[in-house]
Amino acid sequence: MTVTLPVAPLYPEIDFPEDAGLSELPNLFAPEWVWATFCREYGRPEYDPHQIRIRQFSHSLGRSAIISYEVEWHPDDYLPTQHFTVMIDRNEPAQVFQYPDDPLLPGLGEASHPETALRLLNKHVLAVGARRARVEVIRYRPGSRAVLRHSVGRIRFYARVMRPSTVAPLLAAREPIGRSSFVLPRLAGHWSEGGVVWVSEIPGKNLRRHIRRGSTPDAEPLLEGLQTLWAQTFVAPGVRPFNLAGAYDSAKRTFRHKVHQGDATWRSLDEATRVLDPFVKSWRPVSLAHNDFYDDQLLVLPDGRMALVDFEEVGQGDPMLDVGNFLAHLRWRSRLGRQRDYDASAPFYDSFRDEALQRFRWNASELALREAVCLFRICTNTIRHPQSDWRAKLETGLALVNETLG
């Protein structure tokens, strides 16, 4: 006799088109398949879920997809939300895993448990005369990276867990950043095979939250830090120049797969790419750059200096693209964020842009092109973190790209 499992609704309901190279892609958005996969892997729970929420979705057309879910129970059941992830690759069976057993982050399991985290600290950071460590999850993106806080008494470190192949470029990037006027967290230790890097804690405020609370930071330390970074020479084996064309083409393929040809979103996409295609084709790296510069990567220190806490993309790039990316993130939140994001981000956007143009004597149209291509890439957030209104948000985002292009 076949036992039919009760099916919880999948939220939000997604109707992405099929991918010819990934036959299992539709299953990721089918509630019956998702719940049956969970039960097959972890056993059927005593209670039935209230709903299953899609948290993050990453899709490389024809190659792979990673999607993470939250299993939410009825409030009266008083059960903690359960997380699990499904990863599919072309011609490979689906892999199912839960945090911290991430097959692409081999060091995450040991770094996430207090006992093994303490052993790692003693081996790779410093000998601590303690019996236990406290581990807090700050951020986790399945298959990509995680940030943990390791605390031993009053000593605290941030453990960045990544794919092992990215450790060497990250460590190399510290050298030019250290010669700039940005403050860097102290490197405390690293475990290359596991993909874990530990840095000291810096007493500062996240710049994004600082702006959101209505504090308008001084643009001078930001622009000074960038200018001193761009002036550095940096030669590191295996560190490639920033691949704008690859990032742009990936976003464009994603949009063309997800939207319907002929509708308003498609027309906005077509209008944007007619301008951006020739720009991206002609773009070349010109000097050292951060290549992923925006407010959530920075801390405001008590003395007003800026600390840079994320810099794994540092390499040959384009200074104007750094500023364009910073502006794009401010613009995105001012248009698609909450009202308080608009109230805080919009004024700082204007002042930061004006000061950058004046300081570097750039052409405003050239900066607008770079801001627009960065906004174009940010529009993928509507798909990576899908909500029921993702189509409307994508249309708004692409309209913002065209508005920036003028």
C-alpha positions in Angstrom: 0.0 0.0 0.0 1.3 3.4 -0.9 1.4 5.9 1.9 0.6 9.5 0.9 2.4 12.2 2.9 0.5 15.3 3.8 1.9 18.2 1.8 2.6 21.5 3.3 2.4 24.6 1.0 5.7 25.9 -0.4 6.1 29.6 0.0 6.4 31.6 -2.1 4.9 29.8 -5.1 7.4 30.0 -7.9 6.8 29.2 -11.6 10.3 29.5 -13.0 10.7 27.9 -16.5 12.3 24.6 -17.0 16.1 24.4 -17.6 16.9 21.9 -20.4 20.3 21.1 -18.7 18.8 20.5 -15.3 15.8 18.1 -15.5 15.2 18.2 -11.8 14.9 22.0 -11.5 11.0 22.0 -11.4 11.2 19.6 -8.5 12.8 22.2 -6.3 9.5 24.2 -6.5 7.1 21.3 -6.2 5.9 20.9 -2.5 5.3 17.2 -2.8 8.8 16.5 -4.0 10.4 18.8 -1.5 8.6 17.3 1.5 9.1 13.7 0.3 12.8 14.5 -0.1 13.1 15.9 3.4 11.3 12.9 4.9 13.3 10.4 2.9 16.6 12.0 4.1 15.7 12.8 7.7 12.7 10.7 8.5 9.1 11.8 8.8 8.6 14.1 11.9 6.0 13.5 14.5 4.2 16.7 13.4 3.3 17.9 10.0 4.7 21.3 8.9 2.7 24.5 8.7 4.6 25.5 5.5 8.0 25.3 3.8 9.6 28.6 3.0 12.2 29.1 0.3 15.1 31.0 1.8 17.8 31.3 -1.0 18.0 30.1 -4.5 21.1 30.1 -6.7 21.0 28.9 -10.3 23.6 28.5 -13.0 21.8 27.8 -16.2 22.4 24.3 -17.5 24.9 23.6 -14.8 23.7 23.6 -11.2 21.2 24.9 -8.7 21.2 25.3 -4.9 18.1 26.0 -2.9 17.6 26.2 0.9 14.4 25.8 2.8 12.9 26.5 6.2 10.4 24.0 7.5 8.0 26.0 9.7 5.7 24.3 12.1 2.4 25.4 13.5 2.9 28.0 16.3 1.0 25.7 18.7 3.7 22.9 18.2 6.4 25.1 19.7 9.1 23.6 17.5 12.2 25.3 16.1 12.4 26.0 12.4 14.4 23.3 10.5 16.7 24.2 7.6 17.8 22.0 4.8 19.4 22.5 1.4 19.1 20.7 -1.9 21.8 20.9 -4.5 21.5 19.6 -8.1 24.2 19.3 -10.7 23.9 18.4 -14.4 23.7 14.6 -14.8 24.1 14.1 -11.0 21.6 12.9 -8.4 20.3 15.6 -6.0 22.3 16.1 -2.8 20.4 17.0 0.4 22.2 18.4 3.5 21.6 20.4 6.6 23.8 23.0 8.3 26.6 22.5 9.1 27.2 19.4 6.9 27.8 21.5 3.7 29.7 19.4 1.1 31.2 22.6 -0.5 32.4 24.0 2.9 34.4 21.1 4.4 35.5 23.1 7.5 32.1 24.2 8.5 31.2 21.2 10.5 34.2 21.4 12.9 34.0 25.2 13.1 30.3 25.1 14.0 30.5 22.8 17.1 31.8 24.2 20.4 34.1 21.3 21.1 35.8 21.0 17.7 35.8 24.8 17.3 37.9 25.0 20.5 40.3 22.4 19.1 40.6 24.4 15.9 41.3 27.6 17.8 44.0 25.9 19.9 45.6 24.5 16.7 45.4 27.4 14.3 44.9 30.6 16.3 46.3 30.5 19.9 46.4 28.2 22.9 43.5 29.1 25.1 43.2 27.7 28.6 39.5 27.1 28.4 37.3 24.1 28.4 34.7 25.3 25.9 34.0 27.8 23.2 30.8 29.6 22.2 29.8 29.5 18.6 27.3 31.9 17.0 26.2 31.9 13.4 26.4 35.4 11.9 25.7 34.6 8.3 25.4 31.4 6.2 24.9 31.0 2.5 24.8 27.3 1.6 27.5 26.1 -0.7 29.2 29.5 -0.6 30.3 30.9 2.7 29.6 31.3 6.4 30.6 33.8 9.1 30.7 32.5 12.7 31.7 34.2 16.0 34.0 32.1 18.2 34.1 33.3 21.8 36.4 32.0 24.5 35.7 34.0 27.7 36.2 37.6 26.7 38.2 36.8 23.6 36.2 36.8 20.4 37.1 36.0 16.8 35.2 35.9 13.6 35.6 32.7 11.6 35.0 33.1 7.9 34.3 29.7 6.4 34.6 29.4 2.6 35.6 27.0 -0.2 39.2 26.0 0.4 40.3 27.3 -3.1 39.3 30.9 -2.1 41.5 31.0 1.0 44.8 31.8 -0.7 43.4 34.8 -2.8 41.8 36.2 0.4 45.0 36.1 2.3 46.9 37.6 -0.6 44.4 40.5 -0.8 45.2 41.5 2.7 48.5 42.9 1.6 47.3 45.8 -0.6 44.4 46.5 1.7 46.9 46.8 4.6 48.8 49.5 2.8 45.7 51.6 2.2 44.1 53.9 4.8 41.4 51.3 5.6 41.6 49.5 8.9 41.8 45.8 8.7 40.8 43.2 11.3 43.9 41.4 12.6 44.5 38.0 10.9 44.5 35.5 13.8 45.0 32.3 12.0 43.8 30.1 9.1 43.1 26.5 8.2 43.6 26.2 4.4 42.3 22.7 4.0 39.1 23.4 5.8 38.6 26.8 4.3 38.5 28.7 7.6 40.1 32.1 8.3 40.0 33.7 11.8 40.2 37.5 12.3 40.0 39.6 15.5 36.9 41.5 16.4 36.9 45.3 15.7 34.9 47.6 17.9 32.9 49.4 15.2 29.4 49.9 13.8 28.3 48.3 10.5 28.1 51.2 8.0 24.8 50.0 6.5 23.1 50.0 9.9 24.8 53.3 10.7 23.2 54.9 7.6 19.8 53.2 8.3 19.7 54.8 11.7 19.9 58.2 10.2 23.6 58.9 10.7 25.2 60.5 7.6 28.8 59.3 7.6 31.7 61.4 6.3 32.5 60.4 2.8 36.1 61.5 3.1 37.4 58.3 4.9 35.7 56.1 2.3 37.1 58.0 -0.7 40.5 58.3 0.9 40.6 54.6 1.6 39.6 53.7 -2.0 42.1 56.2 -3.4 45.0 54.7 -1.4 43.9 51.2 -2.3 43.8 52.0 -6.1 47.3 53.3 -5.9 48.8 50.0 -4.7 50.6 47.5 -6.9 49.5 43.9 -6.4 50.8 40.8 -8.0 49.6 37.5 -6.7 49.6 34.1 -8.6 46.2 32.8 -9.2 44.3 36.0 -8.5 42.5 36.9 -11.7 41.3 40.3 -12.8 37.7 41.1 -12.1 35.4 39.5 -14.7 32.7 42.0 -15.4 31.7 40.4 -18.6 31.2 37.0 -16.9 29.2 38.5 -14.0 27.0 40.6 -16.4 26.4 37.8 -18.8 25.4 35.5 -16.0 22.8 38.0 -14.7 21.5 38.6 -18.2 21.1 34.8 -18.9 19.2 34.5 -15.6 16.8 37.3 -16.4 16.1 36.0 -19.9 15.3 32.6 -18.5 13.0 33.8 -15.8 10.9 36.5 -17.5 8.3 36.2 -20.3 9.3 37.5 -23.7 7.3 40.5 -24.7 6.1 41.6 -21.2 7.0 44.9 -19.5 10.0 43.3 -17.7 11.3 41.9 -20.9 11.1 45.3 -22.6 12.9 46.9 -19.7 15.6 44.2 -19.9 16.0 44.7 -23.6 16.2 48.5 -23.2 19.0 48.1 -20.5 21.0 45.6 -22.4 21.1 47.6 -25.6 23.1 50.2 -23.7 25.0 47.9 -21.3 26.1 45.3 -23.8 28.6 47.6 -25.7 29.8 49.1 -22.5 30.6 45.7 -21.0 32.2 44.5 -24.2 34.6 47.5 -24.2 35.3 47.5 -20.5 38.8 46.7 -19.3 40.5 46.6 -15.9 42.8 49.6 -15.4 44.2 49.3 -11.8 43.9 47.6 -8.5 40.3 47.8 -7.1 38.1 46.3 -4.4 35.6 44.9 -7.0 32.7 44.4 -4.5 32.7 47.7 -2.5 29.5 48.6 -0.7 28.3 49.7 2.8 27.7 46.3 4.3 31.4 45.5 3.9 32.5 48.3 6.2 32.6 49.3 9.9 32.6 52.8 11.3 35.2 53.0 14.1 34.8 55.2 17.2 37.5 57.6 15.9 35.7 58.0 12.5 38.0 55.7 10.5 36.6 53.0 8.2 37.4 49.3 8.6 37.1 47.0 5.6 36.0 43.5 6.7 35.4 41.8 3.3 37.8 42.0 0.4 38.0 38.6 -1.2 37.4 40.1 -4.7 40.4 42.5 -4.6 42.4 42.4 -7.9 42.7 44.3 -11.1 39.6 46.2 -11.8 38.1 49.6 -12.2 38.1 52.4 -9.6 35.0 54.0 -11.0 33.2 50.6 -10.8 34.0 50.5 -7.0 32.2 53.8 -6.5 29.4 52.8 -8.9 28.8 49.6 -6.9 28.6 51.5 -3.7 26.1 54.0 -5.2 24.1 51.1 -6.7 23.6 49.5 -3.3 22.4 52.8 -1.8 20.1 53.4 -4.7 18.6 49.9 -4.6 17.7 50.2 -0.9 16.4 53.8 -1.4 14.0 52.5 -4.1 13.2 48.9 -3.1 13.9 49.0 0.7 11.7 50.2 3.5 10.8 53.8 4.0 13.5 54.3 6.6 16.0 53.0 4.0 14.9 55.6 1.6 15.0 58.4 4.2 18.6 57.4 5.2 20.1 56.2 1.9 18.9 58.8 -0.6 20.7 61.8 1.0 23.9 60.0 1.5 23.8 58.7 -2.1 23.7 62.3 -3.3 26.5 63.5 -1.1 28.8 60.5 -1.8 28.3 60.7 -5.5 28.9 64.5 -5.6 32.1 64.2 -3.6 33.4 61.4 -5.7 32.8 63.2 -8.9 34.5 66.3 -7.6 37.4 64.6 -6.0 38.3 62.4 -8.9 37.1 64.7 -11.7 35.2 61.9 -13.3 32.7 62.1 -16.1 29.2 61.8 -14.7 27.9 59.7 -17.6 30.8 57.2 -17.3 30.0 56.8 -13.6 26.3 56.3 -14.4 27.2 53.5 -16.8 29.1 51.7 -14.0 26.3 52.3 -11.4 23.8 50.9 -13.9 25.7 47.7 -14.6 26.1 47.2 -10.9 22.3 47.8 -10.3 21.7 45.3 -13.1 23.6 42.6 -11.2 21.9 43.5 -7.9 18.6 42.8 -9.6 19.4 39.1 -9.3 18.6 39.5 -5.6 14.9 39.3 -6.6 15.5 35.8 -7.8 18.2 34.6 -5.3 15.8 35.6 -2.4 12.4 35.1 -4.1 9.2 36.5 -2.7 5.7 36.4 -4.1 6.2 39.8 -5.8 9.6 39.0 -7.3 8.4 39.8 -10.8 7.2 43.3 -9.8 10.5 43.9 -7.9 12.6 42.8 -10.8 10.6 45.1 -13.1 11.2 48.0 -10.7 14.9 47.2 -10.5 15.3 47.1 -14.2 13.4 50.3 -14.6 15.9 51.8 -12.1 18.7 50.6 -14.3 17.2 52.4 -17.2 16.6 55.5 -15.1 20.2 55.5 -14.1 21.3 55.3 -17.8 19.1 58.3 -18.5 
